[in-house]
Amino acid sequence: MQNKHPNKNLSLIIFISTFGGLLFGYDTGVVNGALPYMSLPDQLNLTAFTQGLVVAILQLGAAAGAIAIGKITDVYGRQKTLILLSLLFFVATLSCALSPNVPVMVVSRFMLGLAVGGASVNVPTYLAEISPFYRRGKVVTKNELMIVLGQLLAFTCNAIIGITWGENDGVWRYMLSLAAVPAVILGVGMLRMPESPRWLISKNRVQEGTEVLEKIRSPKEAENEVAEIKKSIEKGSVVQQMTVKDLGIPWVRYLILLGVGMALINQFTGINSIMYYGTEILKNCGLSTEAALIGNIANGLISLVAMYCGICMMDRVGRRPMIITGLAGVTVTLFLIGVASNVLHTAAYFPFIMLSLIIVYLAFFQGLIGPVNWLIISEIFPLRLRGLGMGIAVCVLWIANFCVGLTFPILLEQVGLANTFFTFALMSVLSVWFVVKCLPETKGQSLEKLEEFFMHHYGKKNLETKHQLEETL
């Protein structure tokens, strides 16, 4: 790449690297349409439990991958790690598509989860470090858009393949194998992309880091950023990082619990039951497999549009108003889904009512909760607590994701569609209470100011005073 067009060079880097996000979305979404065909007696003959296991084991792999790849990328670099991940995506994709039985499929999906978890850590890190500070927020959120675009692509390919070759044996294998294409694009593309300049400078490879910046910045910007990176690294080296031992400090414990709570909200309000099992839900409502696959495209499309709108609103509207409004809308919609499942399940138009309610649910979640929740989790932790706090929150998020993916088909079989969504509605009510009571506004606040706020309000002395007042009352 030449340095005559730094913006074009940066745009190409962003485009290629976010194929990691696209693969994340495709591989988590493709099982949605493949599951009905995979479950047939002459295929993998899945039960409710093995359905849940095939879907959810990817999330367990992602939890492990996020931890393992996080360490690998710090040692070997962001660019090389993305190339490694593309290879893992490719091998695991083909292994899933060729799986002869459930055990092989479970192992293959776990391998795929390692790649997904690695991408969830490495791609945003690479984007943040390759982007100028004034574009960082918008650049990093492009990865979120690519994840949702990947899910839409999976839903669309599932529908086309299902309608065209649905009567053929093993049609689900074609659905899964298509993910090999973006894996190749990511791997080949990243061979020509530069390493993160921040990582290079942190390894004392200052000249190489400077050369990378000169290709994607103006000369003056490159010079200033090298100085800023050096200063930041020096500052970071003297910051005393917090550890598990510091959980005894009240305000630290409060922040960790707040991060865990926000992570649980992301899962226990039901979003991934729809993203993983949308086709099965619509089939359960009375649609044919082909019609359910087509209906699922609407779910993917509204998710993409809502996510884009939410990203545009983030810096104009506060975090609290967005997430509270989103949770309120989600709660009402989940309750209506439960009511409709009880009252209208025999009506001919019931599947279309359900599809409409699911679309409204997705508009609220993907537009107001999805883009904000991750941002809040990243904003509430000060620099010295970020490693510990983000590590715990992300680990809890993936484990909760695993639990939802594993138990949803079992709940559907044991208690029915209505009671399952009433359960999600109850969790959403608790989520509204949690956010209103515990989450401060983080928009426009520096990490230092937020740290002062939490230390002041939830420090030991303030908690003791609060308890004394409560006892007096």
N, C-alpha and C positions, 0 to 999 in steps of 0.2 A: 504493500500500500504506500502511496506517495502522500506527502504531507501538504500538498497543494489544496486538498479538499478535506480538512479535518472533520467537518460535520458529516460528510458522506462516509468517511472511514468509520466514524463512531456509529452511524446508523447501520452499517453492514455488520459491525461487531454485535450490536444489540440484536439484530435480526437473526443472526446465526446462533448466538448463545441462548436465545429464548426458545429455540427448538427443544431445549431441555425442559422448559415449562410445557410446551406442546405435548411432549412425550408423557410428562406427568399427567396431564389432563386426559390424553387418549387412553393410557393404560389403566387409569382409574375409572374411566367411563365406558370402555368397550365391553366390559363384562356385563354391563346393563342389558345389552341386546343379545350377547352371546349365551347368556345363562339359560334361556328357554330351550335352545337347541342342544346345549351341552348337557342338560338334565335328562334328555330323552333316554329311555331304557336301552336303546341300541348304541348309545354314545357313552357318556360317563355315568349315567343313571344316578344322578345326584338326589340325595334326600334333603330335607330342610336343613339338617345340621351340616352336611357336606357342601351344600350351596353356600351357607354362611362361612364355612371354613375356606373355601376356594376364593370367595370375595375378600374376607377379612385378613387372610394370612399376608396379603400384600402390605397391609397397614403395619403389621408386626415387623415385617422386613424393613419397612420405611423407617420405623423407630430405630432399628439397629443401624440402618444405612445412614441416617442423619448424624448419629454419634460417630460411626466409623469414618465416614467420608469427611466429616468435619475435621478430624485429626489428619487424614491423608492430605487434604487440600492445604493445610498449614505447612506441611512438610514439602510436598512436591509441586505446589502451585495450583492456581485455579484453572488455567488453560489445560494442563496435562490431566487434571482430574476430570474435566469435562470430556476429554477424549476417552479416558478410561470408562466413564459412565456411559458414553455412547456405545462402546463395545459390550458392556454389561447389558444395556437395553437390548441390543441386537441379539445376543446369545439367549437371553432370558425370553425374549419374544418368540424366537423360533422354538425354544424348548416348550413353551406354553402351547404353541400351535400344533406341535407334534406329540403332545402328551397322550400316551395310550391308556392311562388310568388315573384315578384320583390322587394316589400318593405322588406320582411324578408331577401332576398338575400343581399340587400344593407346594412342592419343593421349587418348581419353576416360578410360581407366583411369588414365593418368598424372595427368590433371586431378583425378580422384577421389582419387588418392594425395596430392596437394597438400592437399586438405581433410582427409584422414585424419591426415596428419602435423601439420597445424596444430592439429587437435583434440587430438592426443596431447600437445601442449605447452600449449595455451591453456586447455583445460577444467580440468586439475589446478591450474594457476596461479590461475585465477579462483576455484575452490573453496577453495584454501588461503588466499587473501587475503580471502574473504568470510566465512570460518568463524572462530568463537572458538578460541583456541589449545587449549583442553581438548577440543574436538571435531574438531580438524583432521585427525587420523589417520583416524578413522572416516568423516568426510565425504569426504576425498579417495579413500579406497578404495571408496566407493560408485560412483565412476566406473569402477573396474575391474570391479565387478559388472555395471554397465550395458553394458560392452563384451562381456562373456560372455553377458549376456542378449540383446544384439543378435545375437550369433552363433546362439544358440538360436532366436531369432525367425526368422532367415534360414533355418535348417535346417527349421523347422516349416513356414514358408510355402512353401519349395521342395517339401516332401513333399506338401502339400495341392494345390499347383498342378500338380505332376508327376503325381499320381494322378488328378486331376480332368480336366486338359486335356493330359496328356502326349502324346497322339497328334496334337495340333494343331501346325501349323508355327509356329516362333518362340515356343514356350512360355517359353523362357529370357528373352525380352524382358519378360514379365510379372513374372518373378522379380526382375529387376534394377530395374524401374520402381517397385516398392513402396517403395524407400528414399526416394522423393520425399516421402512422407507425413511421416515424422519430421523431414525437412529443413524442411518448412513449419512444423511445430510448433515447432522450435527457433528459426527466424527470427522468427515472429510472437510467440512467447513472450518472446524476448530483447528485443524492442522495449519491453516493460513492465518489464524487470528493471533494477536499478541498476548503475552502474559500480562496479568494485572500489574500496573506500575507500582502500586502500593506494596504488593507482595515482594516485587523485585527489590525495591528500596529497603524494605524491612529485612531483607537477606543481604544487605550491603552491596547489592548489585545496582548501584545508583546510576551508573552510565546507561545500563540497559533500560532502567525505568524511565530515565530522562528521554531516551530515544523513542520509547513507546508514547510518552506524553506529547512529544513533538509531532507525532503522526495524527493525533486526535485532538489537539488543542492549537491555539495560536501560540507563537513563540513566547509572548509575554505571559500568557496563562500557564504554559508549561513550566516556565521558570518559577513563577509564584507557587504553583502547586507542588513542585519538588520541595521547596522550602517548607510549605505547610505540612507535607507528609512527614518530613524529617522531624519537625517540631512535634507533630502529633505522636509519632513513634516514641520520641524521647519522653514526652509527657506520660504516655501509656506505660512505659517501662518503670516509672516511679510510682504509679498508682497501685496501692495495695488492694489486690483483688480479694473479694469476700469468698468464704468457703461455707460448707455445711455447718461448721461450728458457729457461724454468725447467725444461724436461724433462731438463736435464743434472744436476739435483739428484737424488741417488739415491732418497730417499724419495718425491719427487714422481713420478719415473718409475715406481717400484713401484706407487704408488696408481693411476696411469693404466693400467698393465698389468693391475692387479687389476680395475679397472672394465671394461676391454675383455674380460677373461676371463669375467667374470660376464655380460656382454652376449652373448658367443659361446655360453655354456652355454644361454642362453635360446633359441637358434636351432638349434644343431647337435645337440641331443638329440631332434630330430624332431617337436616339438609342431606346427609349422605345416604339416608334410607331412600331418598328419591333419586339421587345421582347414581347410586349403585343398583337400585331395584325398581326404577321407574317403569320399565317394561313389564315386570312381574306385577306391579301394582295395577297398571292399566288392564292387564290380562285378568287379574283378580276381579276387576270391575265389570268384565264382560266383553272386552275387545278381543279380537283375534290377535295372534302374535304379530302379523304384518301391520295391522292397524295400530297396535300398541307401539311398534317401532317407529311408525310415522308420527304418532302423537309425541313420542319422546324427542323428536327433532324440535318441536315447539318448546319443550323444556330447555333444551340446549340453547336455542336462539334467544329466549327471554333472559336466560342467565347471562349471556354475553352482552346484550343491550343494557341490562340492569347494572352489571358490573362496570361497564363503561360510564354510565350516568353517575354511579356512585363515586367513581374515581374523580370525575369532574367536580363533584360536590364537596369532596373531602376538605379542601382548603377554604371553602366558603362557609360551610356550616360546621358547628361544633361537633365533636365526637359523641358527646352524650345525647344531644337531640337526635342524631342520626340513628344511634344504636337503640335508644329507647323507642323511637317511632317504629323502627324495624321489628323489634321484639313484640311490640303491641300488635302490629299487623300480622306477624307470624302466629302469635297466640290465637287471635280471632280466626285466622284461616285454618289452623290446625283443628280448632274446635268445630268449625263448620264442616271440615272433611269428615270428622268423626260422626257428627249429626247426620250428614248426607249418607254415610255408609250404613247407618242404622235405619233411617227413614225411607230413603229413596233407592235402596239396593235392588228392588224389583222393577223399577221404572226403566223404560227403554232408553231414556236420555241420561241415565245415571252415569255412564262412562264419560259423557261430555261435560257433565257438571263437575265430576272429579278432575278431569283434565283442566278445566277452567280454574278450579280452586288451587290446583297444584301450580299453575302458571302464576296466579296471584301471590301464592306463598313464595315462589322463587323470585318474583319481582321485589318483594319486601326483603328477603334474606340476601340475595346477591347484590341488590342495590344499596342497602342500608346497613347490613350487618357484616357481610363478607369482606368488603374492602377496608372497613374500619377496625374490625376486631384484631387482625394481625398488626395493624399500625399501632393500636393501643398497647398491645403486648410488648412491642418493641420500644414504645415511648416511656412506659412507666418505670423501667429499670435504669438506674443511674449507671455510669460507666463501670464502677468497681463491682456492681452487682449483676451486670449484664450477662456475663458468661454463665453464672450459676442460675440466675432467674430464667433466662431464655432456655437454657438446657432443661430445667425442670418443666417449664410450661410446654415446650415442644414435645417432650417425652410423654407427658400426660395427654396432650392432644392426640398423638398417634395411638396411644393405648385406648383412649376413649373411642377413637375412630374404629379401632379393631373390635371393641365390644359392640358397637352399634352394627357394624357389618356382619358380625357373627350371629348376633341374637335376633336381628330383624326378621329373617324368614321363619325362625322358630316361633317368635311372637305372633307372626301372621298366621301360622298354622294352629297355634294353641289358643290364642285369645281373639283372633280376628282383626280385620282392618280397622274397624271403628275404635276398639279399645286400645290398639297400638297407637293410633294418632291422638286419642285422648291423653295417653301417657306423655306423648311429646308436648301436648298443649299444657299439661301440668308443669312439665319441666320449663316451658317457656314463661309461665307465670312466675315461677321461682327465679328465673333469669331476670325478668323485669325488676323484681324486688331487689335482687342482688346489685344490679347496675345502678338503680336509683339510690340505694343506701351506701354503696361502697366505692363507686367509680367517680373520681373528680374529673373536671374538664382538663384535657391535656393539650388542646389546640393552642398554638402560640406560646407554649411554655417551654423553656429550655430544660434540659435534663437536670441542670444544677438547681433551678427553681423548684422543679418537681421533687427533687430529693429533699430540699429544705421544707417543702410543704408536708411531706410524709413524716419527716423527722419531728416536725413541730406538732403535728396532729396525733401521731401514733407513737411518739417516743415514750419511754418508761414513765416519766413524771406525769405526762398528760394522761396516760392510761390510768395511773393510780388515782389522779384527781377525778377522772370520769367515773371510776368504780365507786369512789367515796360518795359522789353525788347520787349515783344510782342507789346505793345503800340507804342514803338519807331519805330519798323519795320512797 
